[in-house]
Each structure stands twice: as C-alpha cells, then as structure tokens.
C-alpha cells in the first residue's frame, strides 16, 4: 500500500507526507452527542451502540442541576468504570466565552470564537485524540442544531475535512451533511440564489441559527457594559 501511494505521489508530484495526512483525515470520524434528559444507562447504551471509546466534553460549565450524573466528576468516574475515556475540553471548545470580545450584540459570536487560538488548540486535541479513539463530542442539548457542538465545533471540523456524525437520542446516527441540509431548510437558504454562492448561503444559515440558540448575556450584564462604556 505504501509503495503504491509512493508511486501515485511521484506521478502527480504530491509530497508523500501530504498524501498520508489526507488518508488519515479521510479515515478519521468524529461523533457528537447531547446528554439531554437521558439517564446514565441510556447515555451509555448510545455510546456503546456507536462504538465510542472516549468522550470529549465541550460544555463550558460541565454540570447539570437536574441530572447530576452528568456532572464532570460523576460522569468521568462512571465512564471510567465502563472503560470509556473522558476529557474535558470546554475551556477551549465551550460555547459560553469568558472573553467579552467574542460577543456580538450580547450573543456569543461563533464565527469570532472559531478564529481564536484556544479554539484551534482544542480542535487539534480532538483531532489527535480521534487517531487513537472513537470520540464523541458531548454537550447537553438534544438537537444538534440547538447546540454549539454542531454550529461551531462540527462546522470547524467539517471545514478541515473531518467526517462528523451526530448520535441522536433515538439511537440513529446522522451525518453532518444531513444536519446541514436541515439547517439550510430551516433558515430559508435551501435552493439556488442569484446573488449568493452555496458557501455564502451556508454561512448565512449558520449565522442566523447561531443568533437564535447561542449563549446570550443577561440584560443586567449588558446594562453593566453600557454603563462602563
């Protein structure tokens, strides 16, 4: 296989290292899941059914008042006992930024956040981890389109050529392309547009959806900021 790849690279003048990286990217697959109101047993069943061996927690605040089995320490211990690795990466890939420059009119701006060095570092951690594990990126929302794990993290992974799929609470696994098609339909961007390219329509759909579901500052926070200015 390596000799065949070397011959192809030599023929087309492509560096061997780039071709090998492309092969790895093609094979790599990253899943996402939202714990929602699931019991731990239901959550575990979904992970095992999908063959998940590691969970990357992208919640900014890894706690649940109503479902304490999803608190970081409790979840990490439960998963450890079930031979599933757990890593918290919410400080880099969370959807609730601490830096106020990542807000636009009081709402978290995913496009700005995606350009941050810390976000890039978090993505690289997940991508590297996917070489050793079958990873599920976890947040809390049931529907991927209501969550930054899809609108921010999965979008960034897809733009890097990483195959991303979403585990739903009914046990089905849908590709990110299917979610994107639903996003375009929901935001009125499905179909041709005389003035916008497909990429522009997709970016507009992501932006509109994020404005609806992204973390928003409280009115008191905004008042404080205005007073400070």
C-alpha positions as CSV (number, residue, x, y, z in Angstrom):
1,X,0.0,0.0,0.0
2,X,2.8,2.4,0.9
3,X,4.7,1.6,-2.3
4,X,1.5,2.2,-4.4
5,X,0.9,5.5,-2.6
6,X,4.6,6.5,-3.2
7,X,4.2,5.8,-7.0
8,X,1.0,7.9,-7.1
9,X,2.6,10.7,-5.3
10,X,5.7,10.6,-7.6
11,X,3.5,10.6,-10.7
12,X,1.4,13.6,-9.6
13,X,4.3,15.4,-7.8
14,X,2.5,15.3,-4.4
15,X,4.6,15.1,-1.2
16,X,4.2,11.7,0.5
17,X,3.5,13.4,3.9
18,X,0.6,15.3,2.5
19,X,-1.0,12.2,0.9
20,X,-0.6,10.3,4.1
21,X,-2.3,13.0,6.1
22,X,-5.1,13.1,3.6
23,X,-5.6,9.4,4.0
24,X,-5.7,9.7,7.8
25,X,-8.2,12.6,7.5
26,X,-10.4,10.5,5.3
27,X,-10.5,7.6,7.7
28,X,-11.0,9.7,10.8
29,X,-14.6,10.1,12.0
30,X,-15.8,12.1,15.0
31,X,-19.2,11.8,16.6
32,X,-21.2,14.2,18.7
33,X,-23.9,13.5,21.3
34,X,-26.2,15.6,23.6
35,X,-26.9,14.1,27.0
36,X,-30.3,16.0,27.3
37,X,-32.5,14.3,29.9
38,X,-31.1,10.8,29.4
39,X,-30.3,8.5,32.3
40,X,-26.7,7.4,32.5
41,X,-27.7,3.9,31.4
42,X,-29.4,5.3,28.3
43,X,-26.4,7.5,27.5
44,X,-24.0,4.6,27.9
45,X,-26.2,2.5,25.6
46,X,-25.9,5.1,22.9
47,X,-22.2,5.4,23.3
48,X,-21.7,1.6,23.1
49,X,-24.0,1.2,20.2
50,X,-21.9,3.7,18.3
51,X,-18.6,2.1,19.4
52,X,-17.5,5.2,21.3
53,X,-14.3,4.8,23.3
54,X,-13.8,8.4,24.5
55,X,-15.9,11.4,25.3
56,X,-14.8,15.0,24.8
57,X,-16.9,17.2,27.0
58,X,-17.3,20.6,25.3
59,X,-19.7,22.2,27.9
60,X,-18.4,25.5,29.2
61,X,-19.9,24.6,32.6
62,X,-19.7,20.8,32.9
63,X,-22.5,20.4,35.4
64,X,-26.2,19.6,35.4
65,X,-28.5,20.8,38.2
66,X,-31.3,18.4,37.3
67,X,-29.2,15.5,36.0
68,X,-26.2,15.3,38.4
69,X,-25.0,12.1,36.8
70,X,-23.7,14.4,34.1
71,X,-21.6,16.5,36.4
72,X,-18.0,16.3,35.3
73,X,-16.5,14.2,38.2
74,X,-19.5,11.9,38.4
75,X,-19.6,11.3,34.7
76,X,-15.8,10.8,34.4
77,X,-15.9,8.1,37.1
78,X,-18.9,6.3,35.6
79,X,-17.3,6.3,32.2
80,X,-14.0,5.1,33.7
81,X,-15.8,2.1,35.2
82,X,-17.3,1.4,31.8
83,X,-13.9,1.6,30.1
84,X,-14.6,4.8,28.2
85,X,-12.1,7.7,28.4
86,X,-13.3,11.2,29.4
87,X,-11.6,14.5,28.7
88,X,-13.0,18.0,29.5
89,X,-12.2,20.5,26.7
90,X,-14.9,23.0,27.5
91,X,-12.3,25.7,28.4
92,X,-11.2,25.7,24.7
93,X,-14.3,24.5,22.8
94,X,-17.1,25.7,25.1
95,X,-20.0,27.7,23.7
96,X,-20.0,30.3,26.5
97,X,-16.9,32.5,26.1
98,X,-15.5,34.4,29.1
99,X,-13.9,37.0,26.8
100,X,-16.5,39.7,26.1
101,X,-14.9,40.4,22.7
102,X,-16.5,37.1,21.5
103,X,-20.0,38.6,21.9
104,X,-21.9,40.5,19.2
105,X,-24.9,42.5,20.5
106,X,-24.9,40.3,23.6
107,X,-24.9,37.0,21.8
108,X,-21.9,34.6,21.6
109,X,-20.4,35.0,18.1
110,X,-19.4,31.6,16.9
111,X,-17.5,32.9,13.9
112,X,-15.3,35.0,16.1
113,X,-14.8,32.2,18.5
114,X,-13.7,29.8,15.7
115,X,-10.8,32.1,14.9
116,X,-9.4,32.1,18.5
117,X,-6.0,30.3,19.1
118,X,-7.5,28.4,22.1
119,X,-10.3,27.1,19.9
120,X,-7.8,25.9,17.3
121,X,-5.8,24.2,20.1
122,X,-9.0,22.4,21.3
123,X,-9.8,21.2,17.8
124,X,-6.3,19.8,17.4
125,X,-6.7,17.9,20.7
126,X,-9.9,16.3,19.5
127,X,-8.5,15.5,16.0
128,X,-5.3,14.0,17.5
129,X,-7.4,12.0,20.0
130,X,-9.5,10.6,17.1
131,X,-6.4,8.8,15.9
132,X,-6.5,6.6,18.9
133,X,-10.1,6.7,20.0
134,X,-13.6,6.7,18.5
135,X,-14.6,10.1,20.0
136,X,-18.0,11.5,20.8
137,X,-18.0,15.3,21.4
138,X,-20.6,15.8,24.2
139,X,-22.7,18.7,25.2
140,X,-26.2,19.0,26.7
141,X,-28.7,19.8,24.0
142,X,-30.7,17.1,22.4
143,X,-30.9,18.6,18.9
144,X,-27.5,19.3,17.2
145,X,-29.0,22.4,15.6
146,X,-29.6,23.8,19.1
147,X,-26.0,23.3,20.2
148,X,-22.6,24.8,19.6
149,X,-21.2,21.3,19.2
150,X,-22.8,21.3,15.8
151,X,-23.0,25.0,14.8
152,X,-19.4,25.8,16.0
153,X,-17.3,22.7,16.6
154,X,-18.7,20.3,13.9
155,X,-18.7,23.1,11.4
156,X,-15.0,23.7,12.0
157,X,-14.2,20.0,11.8
158,X,-16.1,19.7,8.5
159,X,-14.2,22.7,7.1
160,X,-11.0,20.8,7.9
161,X,-12.2,17.7,6.1
162,X,-13.1,15.7,9.2
163,X,-16.1,13.4,8.8
164,X,-18.6,14.2,11.5
165,X,-21.7,12.4,12.5
166,X,-24.3,13.0,15.2
167,X,-25.7,10.5,17.7
168,X,-29.4,11.2,18.3
169,X,-31.3,10.1,21.4
170,X,-33.3,7.6,19.4
171,X,-30.1,5.7,18.6
172,X,-29.8,6.9,15.0
173,X,-26.6,8.4,13.7
174,X,-26.9,11.1,11.1
175,X,-24.2,12.7,9.0
176,X,-23.3,16.3,9.4
177,X,-24.3,16.8,5.7
178,X,-27.9,15.8,6.7
179,X,-27.9,18.3,9.5
180,X,-26.6,21.0,7.2
181,X,-29.4,20.3,4.7
182,X,-32.0,20.7,7.6
183,X,-30.2,23.9,8.7
184,X,-30.5,25.4,5.2
185,X,-34.2,24.5,5.1
186,X,-34.9,25.9,8.5
187,X,-33.2,29.2,7.8
188,X,-34.7,29.6,4.3
189,X,-31.3,29.1,2.5
190,X,-32.1,25.9,0.6
191,X,-32.1,26.2,-3.2
192,X,-30.3,28.4,-5.7
193,X,-29.8,32.1,-5.2
194,X,-28.9,34.5,-8.0
195,X,-26.7,36.7,-5.8
196,X,-25.2,34.2,-3.2
197,X,-23.0,31.2,-3.7
198,X,-23.6,28.0,-1.9
199,X,-20.9,28.7,0.6
200,X,-22.4,32.2,1.3
201,X,-25.8,30.7,1.8
202,X,-24.5,28.1,4.2
203,X,-22.6,30.7,6.2
204,X,-25.7,32.9,6.4
205,X,-27.7,29.9,7.6
206,X,-25.1,29.1,10.3
207,X,-25.1,32.7,11.4
208,X,-28.9,33.0,11.6
209,X,-29.2,29.8,13.6
210,X,-26.4,30.7,16.0
211,X,-28.1,34.1,16.7
212,X,-31.2,32.1,17.8
213,X,-29.6,29.5,20.0
214,X,-26.1,30.7,21.1
215,X,-25.5,31.8,24.7
216,X,-26.8,35.3,25.3
217,X,-25.7,37.7,28.1
218,X,-28.3,38.6,30.7
219,X,-29.9,42.1,30.5
220,X,-28.0,43.1,33.7
221,X,-24.7,42.2,32.1
222,X,-25.4,44.3,29.1
223,X,-26.5,47.2,31.3
224,X,-23.2,47.0,33.2
225,X,-21.3,47.0,30.0
226,X,-23.1,50.1,28.6
227,X,-22.6,51.9,31.9
228,X,-18.9,51.1,31.8
229,X,-18.6,52.4,28.3
